[in-house]
Amino acid sequence: MCLNRRNNPIVILPIAMMFLVIGILWPRIIHTASHDGQNWDDFLRGGVFGLAIGILLLTVIRLYRQCRSGQSRNSTET
């Protein structure tokens, strides 16, 4: 018996959390040399936050649908 990782949304949560951590630590890791690069820096940081929020939202929606259909969160496959 193995976990069906493709249909298990819990597996995706650490990826979303990784993007959140990258977005939070972005200003301490990436330093722009001029103010021209600041706009791109903010754009990319916002994109990382948007990606993290989108992944989390889709995970919650998939978990909700699984609970409504009566499947367990840790579905197994033989």
Secondary structure, 3 states (H helix, E strand, C coil): CEECHHHCHHHHHHHHHHHHHHHHHHHHHCCCCCCHHHHHHHHHHHHHHHHHHHHHHHHHHHHHHHHHHCCCCCCEEC
